[in-house]
C-alpha cells in the first residue's frame, strides 16, 4: 500500500471512530440519567448497523438489564464473556447482571474471583459488598464496602450501599432482640446521613418494640423536614399515641395527616398509608360506622389492593365478624402466600374464632417467612400457654353476722390432651361451724370431667363426682354432676344451657339437712359494637326437700373505658320459692333486688393487675319494708413468672341469701395457679405442624 493511501485510510478510520463515539454519547446519557428503555432502543439501532461493536453490545446489555429483563442481560453478557474472556469490564457487567437476576450465590462466587484478579477495582469491590448484603452476610458486606471507600473515599454510591447494609444488619439484629447493637448501627448511619428518614423510622420501630416512647417520638420528629416527610412522621406519632393508650389523640393526628396528604395524591404509597392510619385510628376509637364508610371509599378506588382487604379484615376483627376477616385474609394469601398481614392476620382471626390448630398453622407460616417476628412468637406463646396443663388452688375463709364461719379449699387440675379435648379433675373440702351453738359439719367433693370444644361456636362441659358429708347428726354420700352446652348462635351472642346438681352447704345446719339442689340453667349474653351489653340468667331449682326455686338475674351494662376497663350498669334479681321455710333457710315467696354497679379491671397481662367492683341497691322481701344493699369485691393479682400466678381477694355483701334477710357476709381468700408443665402435652404434634410448614 502506498504511504499516501495508508495515511488517507488512517485519517478516515480516526474520523469514523470519532464520529461513531460522538453518535453514542446520547445513548450514554440515557444510561446515566436512568432512561433505560430509550437507551435500549438507541443501542439496538446502533447494533443494527454495527452488530459486532463491543461497546454498543455492552451498553445494550446494561440497558436491557436495567429496564427489567435481567435474564436476557445475563445471556448477553455470558456471550460477551465467552468472546472476550480476558476483558475485565465485561466480567464486571456479567457479575452485575447476576445481581439483577437475583442469582446471588453465583454472583458471590464470581465476584470473589474478580476482587482477587483486581483488588483495586472499585466496581468489583463494591459489587461484592452488595452481593454479600443481598445474601444477608452483613458483617462481611460492611468490611468490603469500607474497602471500596478506601479506593474512592466519599463515593456517593458506596456510602449509599453502606447505609442500606447497615439498615439490613440492624433489622436482623432487631429480630434477634439485639436492640442495643441495632441502634448503634443506625446511629452510625445518621453520622453519614443526618436526619435520614429510613434510618429514623427504623430507630422509631425499635423504640416502639422496647416501649421507649419518648425516643420514638424524637425519631419521628427528626425527619419531619418537609411536607411529605411530616405526613409520614404524623402517621408514626398517631401509632405512638395508640401504643400509649391515647386513642383520641391518635385520631386527631390521623385527621391532620389525612388533610395534609390531599396535596400528594400522586404518591400512592404515602396517600394509602395515610388512609390506612386514619381508618385504624377510627377502629381504635370504636367508630365502626365511619371506618366502614372510609373502607368502602378505598375499595371503590382500589378494589383488589391487599392493604384495603387487610383493613376490611381488621374491621371484621374489631366487630367480631370473624367470617369477613377469614375471607379477606384468604384472598390476600391467594395472591401473595408470604404476605405478613395475611399470615399473621389470619392466625389471629382463627384464634379469635376458637380454631386454635389453624391459628398455630398460620403463626408458624408467619415465622417461616419472617423469622423471630415478635407478634407471631407472642401469639404462639399465648396459644401454648392456653393448652398447657395447670393446677389451681383456692383457699377461702368466710364469716357472717349469724355467727357462721367456714373454711374452704378447692384444688382443680386441667390437662388439655388436644385443643378440643380437655379433661379436668377437682377436689373440694369445706368445713363450717356456728361459733354460738358450736355445731360443725364438713364435706369432701371429688369430681372429674372434661371440656370438649367442637369448634369455635359449640363446646360441651361435663363432670360427675361424689360428695361425702359429715353433719353433726348424720353422715351421707351423694352424687353431684354438671353438664353445660355452650354455644355462640350469632355474632356477639352466647347461649348456655345446662344442669348442675350440688349440695346446699352454706352453713353447718344446712349441710346437716342433706339438701341436694338440681339446677336447670339458661344463660344468655348479648354484646354490641357500641359498648352496651345485656346478660340474663334463669335457674330453676328442684330440691330434695320437695321445695323448688325460680331465680332470674338480668344485667344491662355499658363499657365506659377500655384501658383500664371501666364498666357499669343496672342489675335486677327476682327469686321465688314454692314453699316458705324461713326457720330453715331463706325462702321468700317473692324477692326483688335492684342495684347499680361499677367495675374496674386492669390489664391482666401485666405483672401486677387488679379488679374492683361495688354495687348499691335496694331489696324487697315479700311485703316487708325495703332495705338498702351494698356489695364489694377486690382482687389483686401478681404474676411471679409465665407459669405461676397468685391472687388475693376479699368480698362483702349484705344481700339476703341462703340464711336470712338482713345478714352480712364476708369472704377472704387467695388463689394460686401453676402451669406444672412447660408446654402442652401434645406439643410434639404442634411442632410437627411447624416442621411441615417449614418444608413447604
Protein Blocks (a to p, Z undefined) as FASTA:
>chain_A
ZZklmmmmmmmmmmmmmmmmmmmmmmmmmmmnopaklmmmmmmmmmmmmmmlmklmmmmm
mmmmmnopamlmmmmmmmmmmmmmmlmklmmmmmmmmmmnopaklmmmmmmmmmmmmmml
mklmmmmmmmmmmnopaklmmmmmmmmmmmmghiaklmmmmmmmmmmmmmmmmmnopakl
mmmmmmmmmmmmghifklmmmmmmmmmmnopaklmmmmmmmmmmbfklmmmmmmmmmmmm
mmnopaklmmmmmmmmmmmmmmmmmlmmlmmmmmmmmmmmmmmnopaklmmmmmmmmmmm
mmmlmklmmmmmmmmmmnopaklmmmmmmmmmmmmmmbmklmmmmmmmmmmnopaklmmm
mmmmmmmmmghiaklmmmmmmmmmmmgccddddddddddfkopacddddddddddfbfkb
ccdddddddddddfklopacddddddddddddfblmbccdddddddddddfkbccddddd
dddddddfbghiacdddddddddfkbmmlmmnopacdddddddddddfeopacddddddd
ddfkopacddddddddddfbfbdcddddddddddddfbdcfklmccdfbdcddddddddd
ddfkbmbdcddddddddddehjbccdddddddddddddfblkbccdddddddfbdcfkbg
hiacddddddddddfbfbdfklmmmmmmmmmmmmZZ
